[in-house]
């Protein structure tokens, strides 16, 4: 058995941008259940960029994967530009072995397009980015690989 390849489905890596709340809904859906080590987030204050290297579940391929029972993940970079400040809650940044799970991304708009981008994590954690404007890019950076659990993430219907 081998990992899936982009060529197998004539697919290309995702590269999506969000500059408004409607665009962000698409990216939020695609990064739902992405996992990443706490060590894979970085804020470059000088460049005003925040980045996460995530292992995202390939929700866009779920229908095919359910038939083949071959669920996949792919490493992706979630880049946020025009970041003025970063804060987190419910995350022990000193625990270098901590694995976080991203549930959703939401934008709370303020005046003139500025606002706060909320990266909502499992276990009541959150990363809050103060942004001058909404500028988010999701880019796949590796080929898809078989999900180690071989299962799709499961969410109770009553949430």
NORRA-V135703 format. One record per pair of residues at least 24 apart in sequence whose C-alpha atoms are under 7 Angstrom apart, sorted by the first residue. I is the first residue (numbers start at 1). GAP is how many residues later the second one is. Records with the same first field share a line. If there is no record, write none. Layout:
I=GAP  GAP
//
This chain:
3=142  143
4=140  141  142
5=138  139
6=137
13=127
14=125  126
15=123  124  125
16=121  122  123
17=119  120  121
18=117  118  119
19=115  116  117
20=114
21=86
28=76  77
30=29
31=25  71
32=70  71  72
33=24  68  69  70  120
34=67  68
35=64  65  66  67
36=63  64  65
37=60  61  62  63
38=55  58  60  61  62
39=57
48=33  34  35  36
49=31  32  33  34
50=29  30  31  33
51=26  27  28  29
52=25  26  27
53=24  25
70=76  80
71=75  76  79  80  81
72=72  73  74  75
73=71  72  73  74
74=66  68  69  70  71
75=65  66  67
76=62  63  64  65
77=61  62  63  64
78=59  60  61
79=57  58  59
80=55  56  57
81=54  55
82=49  50  51
83=46  47  48  49
84=46  47  48
85=44  45
86=42  43  44
87=40  41  42
88=38  39  40
89=36  37  38
90=34  35  36
91=34
//
